[in-house]
Structure formats: structure tokens, C-alpha cells
Amino acid sequence: MEGSELKETVASLPDGVRAILRDGAPVVVTGCAGFIGSTLTEALLELGCRVTGVDCLTDYYDVALKRENLAGFAGHPDFTFRDEDLQSIDAVELLAGSVACFHLAAQAGVRASWGAYFEEYLGRNVMATQRLLEACRDASVAGDLKRFVYSSSSSVYGDQPDLPVTEQALPQPRSPYGVTKMAAEHLCVLYAMNFAVPTSSLRYFTVFGPRQRPDMAFRKYIEAALDGRTFEVYGDGTQTRDFTYVGDAVRSNLLAVAAQDDWAVFNTGGGSRLVFRDTLTTLQGILTQRVPGLEAKVRYRETAKGDVKDTFADRTHVQETIGYEPTISFAEGLAREVDWAIARRQDRKDARD
């Protein structure tokens, strides 16, 4: 997020959140080099927190992009980076004294989670989460920890017959990825019930914006347009999604710290259900405004195994409980992603010249 956006996000937080994430408060962010994790880290540093970020920089996508995400705050005096794997790290030592753990580290991607790769999803999404939750039982952690905030996914819902979907709907994940996110969510509940580890799980609905992962649709379309390549769509384009701007996903993490129940599950949605084909028309219009004549050709392919047809979050519970509601419109968020991607290209070109 830009500096002004960070300041607005921090200024809008209620007193209960600011009391926990006070100036100098020690926090842990796992997956700090990722799309949402790096943006959240910046917001926490803006709050004045002392952030320990963990990321083992897996090669699911280009590690250089993750290092780009880190670059803006790697030298911040209140930031400590640990290039370590959560499956082998001393989790008690990592979390000791922290007031909050924001657990975003995961093996991402619905389509890549089938077959032999499932072992990686099981280890990075389930076993790593269990190790962190187990560490939260230790006295050196439990005495200070106010909240363990877990990043889940709307993938746990699968295809739901009734939309918008509430947190009370029966989860029916359609991919191995969704199964691992659901399993980790259940672990959060179990550790809250049995060992008093206070947890909040956030079910993100298709997050987009600056730093979006290169395997996600809008980033892929923008890069294809800038390169003059063809963009491939899985499905016929009539599928619908609830798109959530990354700044709002960050706000949901910060607000979830002050949740009062022993455990909670929250939808993090963007506020509107959009037909994917129509979103590409909007995106193309923004690109044309920025660079006249810039366009990507679109090719439609067979729907990928594990993809769902429609998503749409009911936000009643999350709004009434922690005060979350989206603040950035879809069109505005998409324009910010386009501007970021174009500026990034120019910066890289200038650096080479």
C-alpha cells in the first residue's frame, strides 16, 4: 500500500485494536514476503509494532518477486526477517513474548494442489499451523499472546447452493488446497477449545491489488497485456467472484486481533459479486486509459479441477463482531493494481538503462 493508504488504515482502527497493537508491541507475521503478508507487515510497522517476519521463500513463484515485496521494509529498524521453514523452526522461541501472531504462510493455489504436490500442501498448510498452535500452549507464549490470526480461504466453502454464504454454511472444499485450509482452521478451533489459545480465522474471498501473486488472474492479464501475450481463462467467463482489495484484507487481520470470543471464523469479502468476464472488460478499460492501444487477447479453456463456480461473502457476522467492512471499490482497487504494475515495469526498465 502507498504511504497515505497505510496512514488511513492505521488511523481508522478502533481503540481496542490499537491497545493491543500499541507502539513497540512485538508481533510475528508468517509469510511476510507474500502478497498479503508483506502488505500487512507494512501496516504493522506503521502502527509502531516490532515485527518479526518469517518466510522460507519457496519457489511456488519467482523468489525474486518475494524479495521485491520485502525490499520496502527489510531495513526498517523495527523489522527482523527470518528466512526459515515453519516445519523446522523453534516455534516457541519465535513466538515468545509476542502479543499477536498473524499466520499467513501457506502453500497457495487450488490447481497445483493435486497429485504428488499434496504432500507440500499438507506440510506447509497443516503441519506448520499445528506446530505454531502447539507453541502457543507454552507459558512463555501464552502469557502475552492476545490473538493467533489465521489466514484461511473461501475455498473451504466449495460450491454453495445459497449465496451470499455465511460462516455457518457447511464447508465442502473442492480441492486438496481447500481441504488443507479447512483442516488448519479446525486446528485453530481445537486449540482454542482445549488449550485456551485465542484464535481468529479469516476466510479471504479472492484478494487482489498491488503485489498480487503472478499466478492470479488480474496480475496475469495485466502482464499479458504489457507483453502482448494471450491471457487464458479457466472456464467460460460466466463464473462469479467476490473480489477483495488487499488493503481491506489487511484491515480484517488488524481488526481480528481484538475479537472477544475464544475462537472465531470471519468472512473477508469485498462486497460485490461480479461476473469474471465483466471484470476483464473493466480491467481492459483501465489499461486503455493508462496506455492507449494496450490489450491482451483472451482465450477460454476448460474449467480447472477444483475451481468453484460462484463465491459471495455474507459479511453480517464479521461486521457486527469486529467492525469489518470493505472500504475500497472494485474499480478503484483494480486501478491501483494496474498503476502499480505499470510503475513497477518502468522502475525495472530505468534500473537496467
VOGU-3710 file (C-alpha; in Angstrom, 3 decimals, decimal comma):
1> megselketv> 0,000/0,000/0,000  1,062/3,590/-0,575  2,071/5,674/2,426  -1,184/7,625/2,501  -3,225/4,419/2,364  -1,217/2,926/5,231  -1,825/6,001/7,358  -5,559/5,922/6,590  -5,762/2,232/7,509  -3,975/2,768/10,806
11> aslpdgvrai> -5,960/5,910/11,665  -9,266/4,082/11,160  -8,550/1,320/13,678  -10,650/1,254/16,872  -9,104/1,803/20,279  -9,358/-1,889/21,191  -7,071/-2,855/18,331  -4,644/-0,017/18,970  -4,402/-1,009/22,635  -3,080/-4,430/21,599
21> lrdgapvvvt> -1,016/-3,328/18,598  0,425/-0,436/20,557  3,690/1,322/19,822  6,532/-1,138/20,411  4,294/-4,203/20,632  6,109/-7,355/19,440  4,240/-9,327/16,745  5,014/-12,188/14,365  3,991/-12,335/10,696  4,493/-15,633/8,883
31> gcagfigstl> 4,580/-15,432/5,108  5,864/-11,855/5,397  7,287/-11,870/1,857  3,972/-12,776/0,270  1,287/-10,640/-1,337  -0,911/-10,044/1,729  1,804/-10,755/4,300  4,151/-8,035/3,089  1,313/-5,503/2,943  0,224/-6,414/6,480
41> teallelgcr> 3,823/-6,112/7,692  3,968/-2,541/6,388  0,748/-1,668/8,228  2,056/-3,125/11,490  5,295/-1,152/11,157  3,221/1,976/10,508  1,441/1,248/13,796  4,815/1,167/15,533  4,900/-2,567/16,220  8,135/-4,517/16,359
51> vtgvdcltdy> 7,665/-7,143/13,661  9,413/-10,471/13,300  8,706/-11,757/9,805  9,194/-15,374/8,799  9,288/-16,658/5,225  11,203/-19,561/3,728  10,887/-18,066/0,219  9,539/-21,147/-1,515  9,740/-21,352/-5,294  5,979/-21,686/-5,939
61> ydvalkrenl> 6,575/-18,472/-7,848  9,728/-16,450/-8,581  11,607/-15,812/-5,336  12,819/-12,509/-6,784  9,244/-11,218/-6,573  9,128/-12,058/-2,881  12,370/-10,205/-2,335  10,781/-7,225/-4,112  7,912/-7,393/-1,618  10,391/-7,323/1,252
71> agfaghpdft> 12,528/-4,526/-0,140  10,442/-1,625/1,144  10,802/-2,550/4,796  13,720/-5,007/5,005  15,908/-2,284/6,510  13,298/-0,923/8,911  14,712/-0,738/12,455  11,620/-2,461/13,902  11,653/-5,352/11,421  13,534/-8,635/11,807
81> frdedlqsid> 13,499/-11,129/8,958  13,925/-14,865/9,456  14,408/-16,983/6,349  13,274/-20,235/7,972  10,793/-23,059/7,425  7,942/-23,221/9,934  8,140/-27,006/9,828  11,557/-26,951/11,474  11,766/-23,594/13,270  11,789/-23,368/17,089
91> avellagsva> 8,208/-22,117/17,262  8,251/-21,409/20,995  11,337/-19,227/20,659  9,767/-17,479/17,655  6,500/-16,604/19,393  7,726/-15,984/22,954  6,670/-12,529/24,183  4,571/-11,658/21,107  1,132/-10,115/21,544  -0,116/-11,441/18,203
101> cfhlaaqagv> 0,793/-13,964/15,536  -0,517/-13,331/12,030  -0,173/-16,681/10,291  -0,283/-16,117/6,535  2,406/-18,571/5,412  0,962/-21,307/3,210  1,382/-23,269/0,020  -1,043/-21,421/-2,229  -3,001/-22,417/-5,318  -6,028/-24,585/-5,997
111> raswgayfee> -4,905/-26,047/-9,325  -1,423/-27,108/-8,201  -2,612/-28,966/-5,098  -3,426/-32,284/-6,783  -1,196/-35,342/-7,091  2,328/-35,535/-5,744  2,331/-31,890/-4,663  -0,277/-32,568/-1,990  2,489/-33,510/0,452  3,794/-29,934/0,276
121> ylgrnvmatq> 0,318/-28,563/0,977  -0,115/-30,901/3,912  3,218/-29,901/5,429  3,090/-26,158/4,828  -0,618/-25,612/5,464  -1,492/-28,136/8,167  1,649/-29,329/9,957  3,199/-25,838/10,116  -0,019/-24,451/11,603  -0,165/-27,235/14,180
131> rlleacrdas> 3,423/-26,540/15,268  2,646/-22,853/15,820  -0,553/-23,614/17,754  1,283/-26,147/19,888  3,883/-23,496/20,701  1,084/-21,169/21,837  0,463/-23,542/24,759  3,902/-22,818/26,196  3,910/-20,456/29,185  6,456/-18,151/27,541
141> vagdlkrfvy> 3,981/-17,591/24,696  0,562/-17,934/26,328  1,194/-15,221/28,896  1,478/-12,452/26,286  -0,397/-13,708/23,211  -3,694/-11,882/22,691  -4,614/-13,464/19,343  -3,499/-16,022/16,787  -4,900/-14,770/13,463  -5,014/-17,454/10,789
151> sssssvygdq> -5,381/-16,718/7,090  -7,877/-19,177/5,661  -9,713/-19,106/2,332  -13,174/-19,054/0,817  -12,027/-22,277/-0,883  -13,232/-24,107/2,229  -16,830/-23,458/1,152  -16,692/-25,117/-2,260  -19,821/-24,577/-4,343  -22,595/-23,393/-2,033
161> pdlpvteqal> -26,270/-23,550/-3,041  -27,167/-20,380/-1,151  -25,350/-17,080/-1,690  -24,148/-14,928/-0,064  -22,585/-17,609/2,105  -22,432/-17,251/5,892  -19,797/-18,649/8,226  -22,398/-21,173/9,389  -22,558/-22,904/5,979  -21,288/-26,470/5,807
171> pqprspygvt> -17,751/-26,381/4,317  -17,406/-28,531/1,193  -13,955/-27,824/-0,297  -13,457/-28,991/-3,877  -9,672/-29,059/-3,957  -6,863/-30,528/-1,852  -5,798/-26,931/-1,143  -9,213/-26,175/0,320  -9,049/-29,348/2,415  -5,746/-28,268/3,986
181> kmaaehlcvl> -7,041/-24,770/4,760  -10,133/-26,298/6,369  -8,003/-28,697/8,415  -5,856/-25,842/9,725  -8,998/-23,878/10,614  -10,259/-26,836/12,642  -6,924/-26,991/14,446  -7,345/-23,341/15,436  -10,741/-24,153/16,945  -9,449/-27,246/18,739
191> yamnfavpts> -6,536/-25,415/20,338  -8,886/-22,638/21,433  -11,354/-25,079/22,975  -8,839/-27,355/24,648  -5,879/-25,115/25,465  -7,351/-21,577/25,547  -5,345/-20,367/22,541  -7,380/-17,356/21,291  -7,802/-17,685/17,526  -9,439/-15,854/14,635
201> slryftvfgp> -9,651/-17,431/11,170  -10,192/-15,215/8,139  -11,780/-16,683/5,035  -10,448/-14,471/2,234  -12,501/-14,068/-0,926  -10,202/-13,598/-3,971  -7,807/-10,889/-2,857  -6,362/-8,536/-5,482  -4,353/-5,310/-5,631  -0,697/-4,221/-5,740
211> rqrpdmafrk> 1,775/-7,138/-5,337  -0,837/-9,710/-6,341  0,746/-13,105/-6,936  1,823/-13,693/-10,556  -0,383/-16,816/-10,810  -3,571/-14,856/-10,054  -5,908/-13,700/-12,805  -5,681/-9,896/-12,815  -1,915/-9,895/-12,457  -1,669/-12,424/-15,288
221> yieaaldgrt> -3,938/-10,350/-17,538  -2,021/-7,133/-16,885  1,335/-8,787/-17,542  -0,021/-10,463/-20,690  -1,257/-7,091/-21,983  2,079/-5,428/-21,245  3,914/-8,260/-23,019  1,489/-8,562/-25,937  0,631/-12,145/-24,974  -2,646/-14,091/-24,773
231> fevygdgtqt> -4,401/-14,427/-21,410  -6,036/-17,802/-20,755  -9,233/-18,066/-18,706  -10,201/-21,301/-16,974  -13,919/-21,693/-17,653  -16,259/-19,739/-19,899  -16,005/-16,440/-18,005  -19,510/-16,620/-16,502  -18,202/-17,673/-13,105  -18,659/-15,063/-10,373
241> rdftyvgdav> -16,363/-13,953/-7,593  -16,404/-11,703/-4,559  -13,166/-9,745/-5,079  -11,461/-8,234/-2,017  -8,896/-5,440/-2,157  -5,645/-6,248/-0,353  -5,901/-3,198/1,929  -9,235/-4,489/3,183  -7,766/-7,952/3,749  -5,073/-6,261/5,866
251> rsnllavaaq> -7,696/-4,357/7,856  -9,522/-7,603/8,603  -6,309/-9,023/10,112  -5,818/-5,984/12,322  -9,442/-5,910/13,464  -9,438/-9,657/14,202  -6,819/-9,130/16,911  -9,452/-7,623/19,205  -12,119/-10,321/18,740  -13,587/-11,232/22,122
261> ddwavfntgg> -14,671/-14,872/21,700  -12,255/-17,707/22,436  -12,294/-18,513/18,728  -13,959/-17,012/15,700  -14,277/-17,513/11,939  -14,851/-14,474/9,719  -15,608/-13,888/6,052  -13,310/-11,306/4,482  -15,184/-10,266/1,362  -15,103/-7,273/-0,948
271> gsrlvfrdtl> -18,800/-6,501/-1,035  -19,956/-7,391/-4,527  -20,476/-10,472/-6,678  -19,024/-9,891/-10,143  -19,061/-11,910/-13,365  -15,464/-12,645/-14,251  -15,871/-11,800/-17,939  -17,191/-8,367/-16,946  -14,226/-7,756/-14,638  -11,879/-8,260/-17,584
281> ttlqgiltqr> -13,817/-5,602/-19,509  -13,326/-3,222/-16,586  -9,646/-4,101/-16,377  -9,164/-3,604/-20,111  -10,809/-0,181/-19,878  -8,406/0,884/-17,130  -5,405/-0,362/-19,115  -6,548/1,514/-22,214  -6,845/4,723/-20,202  -3,288/4,301/-18,973
291> vpgleakvry> -1,716/3,096/-22,221  -3,846/3,629/-25,351  -3,954/0,527/-27,517  -2,737/-1,801/-24,767  -4,742/-5,018/-24,826  -4,454/-8,720/-24,121  -6,120/-11,350/-26,251  -8,301/-13,739/-24,256  -8,588/-17,497/-24,770  -11,082/-19,595/-22,813
301> retakgdvkd> -10,145/-23,052/-21,594  -11,815/-25,926/-19,780  -12,654/-25,252/-16,147  -9,825/-26,462/-13,923  -10,428/-29,255/-11,432  -11,109/-27,774/-8,008  -12,336/-24,377/-9,228  -15,743/-23,318/-7,932  -18,469/-21,666/-9,966  -19,513/-18,791/-7,676
311> tfadrthvqe> -18,408/-17,089/-4,467  -20,029/-14,301/-2,453  -19,464/-13,495/1,222  -22,150/-12,639/3,723  -20,466/-10,019/5,934  -23,115/-9,694/8,644  -21,155/-11,621/11,287  -17,779/-10,014/10,644  -19,252/-6,519/10,551  -21,249/-6,936/13,752
321> tigyeptisf> -18,409/-8,681/15,611  -15,202/-6,825/14,712  -16,487/-3,963/12,569  -15,020/-5,111/9,258  -16,448/-3,767/6,036  -14,747/-3,184/2,683  -13,593/0,377/2,045  -12,149/0,221/-1,480  -14,413/-0,280/-4,504  -13,562/-2,928/-7,055
331> aeglarevdw> -12,817/-0,405/-9,818  -10,590/1,702/-7,565  -8,688/-1,327/-6,311  -8,173/-2,590/-9,845  -6,882/0,821/-10,957  -4,375/0,765/-8,094  -3,131/-2,655/-9,177  -2,753/-1,507/-12,787  -0,861/1,630/-11,754  1,421/-0,417/-9,510
341> aiarrqdrkd> 2,174/-2,958/-12,254  2,965/-0,260/-14,841  5,139/1,693/-12,387  6,979/-1,486/-11,428  7,766/-2,171/-15,082  9,069/1,358/-15,560  11,223/1,174/-12,440  12,797/-2,067/-13,648  13,423/-0,564/-17,088  15,021/2,531/-15,539
351> ard> 17,248/0,338/-13,397  18,518/-1,518/-16,490  19,134/1,626/-18,549
//
